[in-house]
């Protein structure tokens, strides 16, 4: 069955790219469709609304790590996503919203190359 989420397609492509770089990273399960039982279990286990899609655990310069909220070209971040991004920035992380694969790839390349 084909996935009908353009944002998911962007994230899959980005996951392959990050893996090629050999970085320590993880993705959140935020955009996944689940049943109510699974959603309740995820929340009980610590999933937080607004958590960015991509979490790169590689410190660079003054940052502790890089977090990316992925969006399509027309997508917009929710208030909870914006609040989570701000909270991460306040704690010393680079946290951004990227529209599309190329924007996210560029952000990662700049971050890893120390060009921020």
VMD Tcl script that draws the C-alpha trace (Angstrom):
set ca {
  {0.00 0.00 0.00}
  {1.44 3.38 -1.01}
  {1.85 6.04 1.62}
  {-0.24 9.12 0.84}
  {1.73 11.55 3.01}
  {4.15 13.82 1.13}
  {5.76 14.77 4.46}
  {6.45 11.09 5.15}
  {8.05 10.73 1.71}
  {10.35 13.68 2.49}
  {11.30 12.14 5.84}
  {12.09 8.74 4.28}
  {14.39 10.40 1.74}
  {16.03 12.47 4.49}
  {16.48 9.36 6.68}
  {18.43 7.68 3.90}
  {20.62 10.78 3.54}
  {21.34 11.05 7.28}
  {22.18 7.33 7.43}
  {24.71 7.83 4.61}
  {26.40 10.51 6.72}
  {26.77 8.06 9.60}
  {25.25 10.39 12.19}
  {23.76 9.44 15.54}
  {20.10 10.31 15.12}
  {16.52 9.25 15.61}
  {13.08 10.17 14.29}
  {9.96 10.77 16.35}
  {6.75 8.89 15.64}
  {4.73 12.09 15.68}
  {3.35 12.02 12.16}
  {2.29 8.38 12.21}
  {-1.35 7.40 12.20}
  {-2.13 5.06 15.07}
  {-5.14 3.61 16.79}
  {-6.31 5.15 20.04}
  {-4.79 2.35 22.13}
  {-1.37 2.85 20.58}
  {-1.64 6.63 20.97}
  {-2.47 6.24 24.67}
  {0.48 3.88 25.13}
  {2.82 6.28 23.33}
  {1.74 9.18 25.52}
  {2.15 7.09 28.69}
  {5.62 6.07 27.53}
  {6.69 9.72 27.12}
  {5.82 10.88 23.61}
  {5.37 14.65 23.68}
  {3.12 16.58 21.30}
  {5.15 18.90 19.09}
  {8.40 16.92 19.26}
  {10.34 17.54 16.02}
  {10.53 14.84 13.37}
  {14.33 14.49 13.25}
  {16.71 14.52 16.22}
  {20.42 14.57 15.38}
  {22.57 13.93 18.46}
  {25.81 15.47 17.22}
  {27.09 18.55 19.09}
  {28.57 21.32 16.95}
  {29.93 24.74 17.94}
  {27.60 26.18 20.58}
  {24.80 23.67 19.90}
  {24.06 20.42 21.73}
  {22.35 18.85 18.72}
  {20.09 19.55 15.73}
  {16.32 19.05 15.70}
  {14.30 19.40 12.50}
  {10.55 19.69 12.07}
  {9.82 18.68 8.47}
  {7.08 20.28 6.41}
  {6.03 20.22 2.79}
  {6.39 23.42 0.76}
  {2.89 24.46 1.84}
  {2.89 22.94 5.33}
  {2.81 25.00 8.52}
  {3.97 24.21 12.03}
  {1.39 23.83 14.78}
  {1.54 25.94 17.94}
  {2.81 22.92 19.90}
  {5.57 22.34 17.32}
  {6.63 25.99 17.48}
  {6.66 25.88 21.28}
  {8.79 22.72 21.31}
  {11.26 24.30 18.85}
  {11.52 27.39 21.08}
  {12.06 25.26 24.21}
  {14.87 23.38 22.44}
  {16.52 26.63 21.34}
  {16.32 27.94 24.92}
  {18.23 24.83 26.04}
  {21.11 25.16 23.58}
  {19.94 23.10 20.62}
  {19.70 24.14 17.00}
  {16.01 23.62 16.24}
  {14.43 24.55 12.92}
  {11.43 24.05 10.69}
  {12.41 23.00 7.17}
  {10.14 22.97 4.16}
  {11.14 20.11 1.90}
  {14.07 17.74 1.52}
  {16.53 20.25 0.06}
  {15.99 22.75 2.91}
  {16.53 20.02 5.51}
  {19.57 18.63 3.70}
  {21.08 22.10 3.50}
  {20.43 22.68 7.21}
  {22.16 19.40 8.10}
  {25.11 20.10 5.79}
  {25.56 23.58 7.24}
  {25.23 22.32 10.80}
  {27.67 19.45 10.38}
  {30.12 21.66 8.49}
  {30.03 24.31 11.21}
  {28.69 26.96 8.84}
  {25.89 28.34 11.02}
}
mol new
graphics top color blue
foreach p $ca { graphics top sphere $p radius 0.5 }
foreach p [lrange $ca 0 end-1] q [lrange $ca 1 end] { graphics top cylinder $p $q radius 0.2 }
display resetview
